[in-house]
């Protein structure tokens, strides 16, 4: 174990240079403003939570949680998502607010990584939670808002894949009742989009061909609204039927929103959060293989914080949008450079203040005195006006000390 | 040790409700925009750093650092300020950028607290670093920008107290040369503004009355520009003289900025960061006893990251401004409430989209079907239009199912 070098930072952690920050901040502002238009109000929760409350309630596996101990020996975690902390706040600080609650956030979250190349241990999410409404209308609202948010973030070409946990649960319980290990194995295959592995798992089951075919048929349940009809025909489970009816109702509301062209029904899709109970969805940008947003309904999470309420929501994977999507073009305003001799200082600084007050970015610089020693750093600064650091240069007094 | 209850969060950590977030975000945006006008570009650094690099370089005492171990057993810390991380970035990622570098940030920082009432373990700072310029002009720029930033944050009535580490060091070394323990004791008294303790420490010294009087006289070195003259008379140390000359030059530049009315010279003031080497300052709002901003010059910090460069900067204590200063009035836009029957859904959602596109906040709500069961949460939502949740209500279709 070697000591880190002076300028090193831990693996998976990242510095954002000004150009990238400008892009991140633009996306953050546009998306939060969009969410505000839909009546969502921002909240901020702590970076650190108790392991026994929010840590356990989060869907992040234990080994991926960043843990630390406080002075009393209690285990704390760095938040791994915002859904569990917001569930905590809804159950405490906001318990007297009227329902439904519409809340938004932009925050950094933490997942311990095993030093995989390019994986980030800290990254940003921008999302919403809609609490206290179990209707298809509420699910459709968050999907429609996810679409509006992706557009506000500059993602122009994308698809939303929408599924339902209940359909798969119902169908599996119908075909291989009680076989939880096998059910989990099949779900794992779908979660990882490993369809070869999924088929192999089916083959390994001791089932009559008709039932195997029923499980295989799930893989074809991807497409438009017609998928709902096919799905209904595939299963006689009540849970599956209710789920499909709900999903179909959500799709109809999305048609009313005028955004169904962006939405595919995909019953092979399982949200990667263990707390999802109903509709789940993921957004895919044309440029990227991994999702740029994900969301779903979680009707059992809040009761873990003592308040039983249905809820649905989503989060943009903001870092993937910054890094992988070419949507937003950032124009950085180059500052005006005002340079001056000490005799003209007040005049020059006054002009700088005037330009700033009308929205111009300005840097100021005292010219070296005639014949005076100039330090290396000041010479460095002086050569700056040839380069990208400044565009327009305004000089007060003579550079060669003419006024003196 | 009892387990935390379901909805508890660790001591010293805070949830920000929507109203407070609006205030925080307004201050953040106004201040960062102000800094951008002055040519400062935002950077973001990780929440977690190596203890051996940034942790040690920060001015936070060891016991106040939040520490954790990574999977390799290396000690990590949650950042306790942004100055040390930015010094790391300037020495690595930004090492080829032209000088001077002007960088800004808004970030949360962490200090472990011993559960004192009302102390926060995580709080926000909004600040700048100006790197690569050791002139009085640079120090004056950050003081003037601190003043502009406080004004942008809505702090209308405040004073900046400005001192210099070098004056005190020079004077102490002149009067009690080499007596580092006693020097530290006297500095502690000044840092804590414990003037009684400071006088007692002087009394305890084995010194002739004239020298004791010289140390006591420091307490009177607070006021306007005339303090520089009194200070020059008090010490014959070269370091003290140079420091006063620098401070006087900074004050003159602040006069040229037209902001010296806000500035007091206070040579009893010691910045509470151990890395300060030159000019230091603190800002006091009329409403609050504790400073709302602090800053100063730190010419030795960057060499710890392998790049020897002078630097100066400051940070607003953003939480104190949110909580303690009555500057910014936040007007929260109440959303329009559009309610509709299922038959009029498309029409209603279309109107919602139109209102949102012209900057109106809108929430939408499906009216319960005539005679249908309404769930508790939907009834809760319905009663919402009588209260603060919505102001204007637009109904599409009849609440009693008239259109059906």
Interface residues (C-beta under 8 A of the other chain):
Chain A: X1 X3 X4 X5 X6 X7 X8 X9 X10 X13 X14 X15 X16 X17 X18 X21 X22 X24 X25 X36 X37 X38 X39 X41 X42 X43 X44 X45 X46 X47 X48 X49 X50 X52 X53 X54 X66 X67 X68 X70 X71 X72 X73 X74 X76 X78 X88 X89 X91 X92 X93 X94 X98 X99 X100 X102 X103 X108 X110 X112 X114 X121 X122 X132 X133 X134 X135 X137 X141 X253 X255 X256 X257 X258 X304 X305 X306 X309 X310 X333 X335 X345 X346 X349 X350 X353 X356 X359 X360 X361 X362 X363 X364 X366 X375 X377 X378 X380 X381 X383 X384 X387 X389
Chain B: X1 X3 X4 X5 X6 X7 X8 X9 X10 X13 X14 X15 X16 X17 X18 X21 X22 X24 X25 X36 X37 X38 X39 X41 X42 X43 X44 X45 X46 X47 X48 X49 X50 X52 X53 X54 X66 X67 X68 X70 X71 X72 X73 X74 X76 X78 X88 X89 X91 X92 X93 X94 X98 X99 X100 X102 X103 X108 X110 X112 X114 X121 X122 X132 X133 X134 X135 X137 X141 X253 X255 X256 X257 X258 X304 X305 X306 X309 X310 X333 X335 X345 X346 X349 X350 X353 X356 X359 X360 X361 X362 X363 X364 X366 X375 X377 X378 X380 X381 X383 X384 X387 X389
